[in-house]
Amino acid sequence: KLVDRLAGEAGAVARAERLLRLLAKFCAVFSPMQAGRPAIATDPHTALDEAYSRRHRQTVIRQASGLHLDPQRMLRPPAMPVELHGSPDLGMLALRGPYAGYLRKASSSSDDFEWDLEALNSYSHHGELYAPWAHVLFKADPAHASLSPVRIRCELGSIRPGDANWPLATRLAVCAATTHTALVRHWTWTHLVGGEYFSAATRNHLPLDHPVYRLLWPHMVGTHASNRLATLGQLMPEGDFDAIYSLTYSGLCQLIGKTSQDFNLRSCDPQEDARHRGLLESGLPMPTFSNCRRIFRLIQAHVERYLSLYFTDETLRMDESIRNWLADLDRLLPNGIGLPSTPHTCAALARVLARFMYLVSVQHEQLGTQLWNYQLWAHTHPVRVYRDGRRLPEDVYQRLVNSNYVLNVVRSPLLQDYARLALREPDRQDRHQRAEAVFARFRLDLTRLQRKMERKPWAPWALYPADLEANINA
């Protein structure tokens, strides 16, 4: 069945690519961008209703019903996070939501933290826009267990609270964070580097009947196709990235080329990532970190249970397919896979596998899909900032809404039953049954976490198991 699936996937990709190339040629003649379009409405809800209209929402409901989706997996209309009410609350954005991964300890004192997005200044941007870079210095507020921004360096200079340009500097900091998240952390690191090499190495080195291949199949299927098709629609000249964000096409390509070398698989391990950023002993409330760590631990425990059915440390070291798979990934990935040079163990392999599964599921949700509730509030969360103070034109905003909508298409849910992928061995029927039980246990653990999280009010920054997809295939 897997071989049939691979053949069908290749044919579908070829057909979709021909269609997208035809669409790209059509758009080159009849551009979706129209110079001189008026600015979006001042009221953010009116602007959203005009771009994501009643007909759009009715189509979502109709399609969800046709697919018999669980209501929890239906695309909700964008919800404005409380930290975007009024002027953006950078302190809250630094601790929860899609930008929580930028916060790190600054070296100057025990209560100094920072967002360092100054490197974005190295890439050319459109002249009518402010450059999308910033460095934000935060001070911890022990009395309120929170963060307060105390200085923003950006194109405007070094700006402090109370300065006339502080509101504008705050918007530029958000613009820098969302630009880097969308173009680097989501597109470059998750799709083009981490997801692409993970899928390629797995297909190249693990046989279809290898137990690790069976474990990883739901998390890599469609990756190459998705990346290829997204490149045609988003990365080409006048594509989504060129039309929506501040960088010129040349600057965009340079950014992707250079930052691809900064990918580090450690960022897909919340505990290790927080330790590297100096946050574990900070005493700060970090709800996104806690949320991500809880899900990662469930993934890691699942992988450990699965591997224990098939390997010991000794038999693992004798598995040539696994050795070649790890060696290729260590060679391909910038900064390698992070395993020590000592012989591989089941525990070490489980951590690597968990990081890849986390990358394509949790991290993809946080850095891509979750932007639906942030980027569409352009009045306070700008994806580009015009020097003359005007709002986004209608064509740019519509393209932004459409792009975010595509990120929310339905894929295979992480909570799906994957027990059917358990390897059937004629002489080990008992192990097949135990493998099925391992998949069922993982699904049960995720369901329990979902129910626990549902006891609290829904939050746009939270990552819910029911919302997670198994892979990055859009």
N, C-alpha and C positions, 0 to 999 in steps of 0.2 A: 504493500500500500504506500509506503514511503517513496519507493521508486516511481510509482504512478503519480504521486503528488509532485515529485520533482519535475517530471516531464510536463505535467499540466501547468505547473508554475512557470516554466520556461516559455511555454506557448502564450500564456496570458501576459507575461511581461513584454514579449515581442509585439503583441497586438496593442497593448497599452502604450508602448513607446511610439509606435507608428501614429497612434491617435494624438499623443502629446506633441509630437513633432509637427503634425498638421495644425494643431491648435496654436503652437508657437508661431508658425508662419502666418496664420490668420491674425494673431495679435500684433505681429509686426506691421501688418497693413492697417488693421483696425484696432489701434491701441486702446486698452482699457483705461489708460491714463489720458485725461483731457485737460490740457492747459487752460487756466482761467476759470476753473470750477469754483463756485462760492465756498466759503468756509462752512464747516459743520455748525449746527445750532449751538448757541451758547449753553443751553440747558443740556447736560450730559445724557439724561434719559431720553430727551427728544432726539438728540443726535443718534443714539443707539437704536431707537425705534424706527428711524428712517433708514438705517443701514441694515439692521437685523429686524425686519418687519414682521407683521402678524403672519404673513404668508410663509416666511422662513420658519417661524415657530410652529405653525400648523403642519408644515412639511416634516419637521423633526418628530412631532407626535405621531403623524401618520406612518412614517418610516419605522419608528420604534415599535408601533403596534404591529406592523407587518412582519417584523423580525421577532415578535413575541419577547421583546426585551423586558427584563426586570425593570420596573419604574426607576429604581435607584441608578440604573445605568443610562437612563435617558439624559440627553444634553439639557441642562438647566439654562435658562437665560442668565446672562452674566450678573453676578452679585458683587456690589462694591464693598471691598474690605473696609473696615472702620478706619484703618490707617490711611486711607485715601480720601477720607472726608475732609474737605478744606485743603489746607496745605499738606503735602505728603509728610507723614510721620516717619522720618528716616530711622529713628530708634526702634520702632516696632517692625519696620520692614527688614531691619538688620537681624531680627531675632526669629521671625517666622515668615513663611511663605517662600516664593521662588528665589529670593535674593539672600536668604539666610546663609548660604554657602560662601558669601564674600567676607563675612566678618572674621577678623583675625586680631590677635593680640598685638598691639604696638609695643615697641621696645622701650619707650621713654619712661613709663611708670606703670604701676600695677593696675591702675584703673583706666588706662588708655587703650582704645580699640580703633580699628580702621577698616574702611573700604578703600582698596587701592586699585583704581581703574584709570590711572594716568597713562598707561601704555596705549590706550585707545587714541591718544593724541598723535600717534605716529602714522596714522592712516588718513588719506585725503578724504575730505567731506565736501558736500555741496555748499557753495559759497553763501547762499541765502540762509543757511542753518548754522547754529552754534555747533562747535566741535563737541562730540558726545563723549567727553572724558571728565573724570572728577576724582579727587581724593578727599574722603570724608574722615575727619577725626572725631571719635566719640569719647565721651567720659561716662564711666559707670556711675549710676546713682544708687548707692547702697540702700538709702532710705526707702526708695520706691522699687528697688530691684529692676531697674530699667537702664536704658542707654539714652544719652542726649547728645546730639551732634553739636560740636563746639567750633568747628571750622570746616569750610569746604574750599579746596583749591580747584579752580576750573578756569576756563577761558576768561572769566570776569576778574580773576585775581584770587587773592586769599580773603575769603568772605566769612564774616562771623555773625552770629545771631544779633539782630538789631540793625545791621547794615541795610541800606536801602535795597541792595541786590540779593539779600538773603532768600526771599521767596523764589527768585529766578534761579539762584545757585542750587536750591533744593530740587527744583524741577530738572536741572541739568544733571544732578547726581542720579536721579531716578532714570533719566534718559540713558545715562552711561550704563547703569546696572542692567536695564532691559535690553540694550543693544548687545552687551557682552553675553547675557544669558541666551538670547535668541540665536545669535550668530556664532558664538564660540562654544559655550557650555552645552547647548542643545544640539545645534546643527553639526558643528565641527567635531566636538569630543564624543557626543553620544552616538551620532549617526555615522559620520565619515571615518572616525578613527576607532573608537571602542566597539561599536556594534558591527562595523564592517570587518575588522580584523578577527573579531570573535567568530563571526559566521564563517569567514573564509577558512580559518584554521580548523574549525570543527569539521567542515565539509571535506577538507583536504586530508585530514589525518585520522579521523575516527570512522570506522566502518559503520554501516547502517545498523548492524546488530550488536554494536558495542553498548554496554549499559549506560555509559556517560553520554553517548550520542542520543539515546532515548530520553534521558533526563533533560538534555538541552534543546531537543527539537522544537518544543513550543516557543522557546525564547529566541530562536534564530530564524525560523521559517519566514521567508519573504523579505529578509533584510536587504539583500542585494537589489531586489526589484524595487523596494520602497525607496532606497537611496538613489537609484538610477532615475526613477520617475520624478522624485522630488527635485533632483538636480535640474532636470529639464524645465520644471515649472517655477523654481524659486531662485536658482543660482545663475541662470542665464542673463545676459544683458536685458534690462527692462523687466526682469522677473520680479517676484515678490520682494526679495531682499533689497534689490536695487531701488524699487519703488517706495518701500515703506520706511527704511531706516536712513540715517544721516550720511552714510559713507557713499562715495562715488563707487562705480563698479570696479575701478582699478583698486581703490582702497579696500573694498570688500574682499577681493581676491587675495590681496596681500595679507590681510588680516587672517583669513582662513589658512593660507599657506604657512604663515609664521606660527600662529597659535596652535596648529595641529601638533607641534612638537612639545607643547606644554601639557598634553594629556597625561594624567597619572591615575592608574587604576585604584590607587589608595583613596581617591575621592569617592569611590563607590562603597566604601566601608565607613559608615558614620562615626564610629568610635575612633578609628585611626585618623580620619580626616579632622575631627574636632581636636584630637591630641596634637596633630601637626599645626593647627591654627592657634594653639595655646588657649583653648576655651574650656578644657575639662575642669580646671580648678578656678574658673572665673567667678563662680557663684551667680552667674546671670541666669534668668529663666530662659530656657531655649526650647520652646515647645516643638518647633520643627525638628530639631535634633532628636528630641525624645521620641517623637513620632516615627522618624526614619530609623532610629536605632532599634525600636521595637519590631518593626517589620523586617529589618535585616536579620535580626536574631531568629525570627521564625524561618526565614529562608535558609539561614545557615544550619539550623537544627534539622530542617528537612533534608538538606544535602548530606549532612553527616549520617542520618539514619539510612538514607539510600545507599551511600557508598559502603556502609558497613555490611550490606547484604552481599556485596560482590568482591570486596578487597580487604586485605590486611595491609599494613605498611610494607611488608615484604613482597606480597604479590603485586602491589601497586608499582613498586620499583622495577618489577620484571615486565610490566606492560609497555611494550614498545610504542603502541599507538598513543598512549598517554604521554610518554616521554617526548615523542615527536611533536605532539600537540602543544605541550607546555614550552618546548624549545622554540617552536615557531612563533608563538605568541610573545615570548620573552624577546625575540629578535625584532618582531614587527612593531610592537607597541612602544611608543616613546616612554622611557623610564621603566620598561619591562613590566613583569607581572608581580614583582615584589616578593617573590619567594627567596628564602635564603639559599646559599649555594650548597648546603648540606642536602643529603638525599631526601626526596619528597616523601611526605607522610599523608595519610588520609585526612588528617586535620588540616594540613596546609592546603591540600587540594580542595577541600570543602570550602575553605575561605575564598580561594580564587573563583571557584564555581559560583559561590554566593554573590561575589562582587559583580560578576557578569550578569547574573540573573537580576540583581538589584539595578544595574545600569540600564537594562532594556525595559524594566518595568517601573520601579519606583522613581529612579532619576529621570527617566523620560517623561513621566507624568508631572513631576515637579517643575522641570525646566521647559517643558513644551506645553502640554495640555493645560496645565494650571494657569497659564498666562491669560486664558479666556476671562478670568475674573479680575485681571489687572490691566492689561494693555488697552482694553476697549474704553476705559475711562480717561480719555485723552486730555481732558481739562486739567487733571491733577497728576496723571501718569503718562507723560508724553513719550512717544517713540522718536520724535524729532521736535526740535525747538527752533522756531523761526526768529531771526534777528529783529524783524519788524513787529513782533508780538502777535501776529495773526494766528488764528486757529488752523488746525489741519484742514486742507481742502477736502471736499467730498470724495474725490476719486481716491486719494491716499487712504482716507479713513475706511472707505468701502473695501479697499484691497486688504487693509489690516483686519477687518472683520472676517472677510472671506478666508484669509490665511489662517486665522485662529480657528475658524470653523473646521477647516480641513484637519487641523491637529486633533480635533475631537471626534473624528470618524470612529465607528465601532470596530474594534479589533478583538482578537481572542482574549477573553477575560482571564486574569490570573486565577480567579476563583472557579474556573471551569474544572470539570472532572477529567484529569489526564491519566487515569489509571490504565486506560486502554493502551498506553504506550509502554507499559511494563513488558520487559523482554520475556518471551515464551521460550523455555528451555525444556526439550522433551524429557531429559533426565533429572530436571530440577523443578517439578511442578510446585513444590512447596515454596521455593524462592519466588516464583512468579506471583503467588498469592500474597507473600509478604511484601513484595514490591508494590502491588496494588494497594495494600494496606498503608504503605508509606505515603503514596500519593493522596489517599483518602485522609490520612492524618493531617497532612499539610493543608488541605482544603478546610478541614474542621478547625484547625488553629486560626486560619485567616478569618473564618466565619465568626469565631468567638471574639476575635479582636474587633471585627466590624460591629458586632452587637454591643460590645463594651463602649466603643466610640460613639455609637448612636444614642447612648444614654445622656450625652451632652448635646447642646445645640449644634447644628451643622455650622462649620466654619469654612470659608473659602480657601484658607491657607492649609487646611488639614488634608492629609493623604489617607484616603479610606481604602481598605482592601477591595471593596466592591467596585471602586472606580479604576483600579489598576488593571492595565493590560499586560499580557504575557510577553509582548514583544513590541518593537518599534515600527512594525509594518503598517504604514498608513495607506 
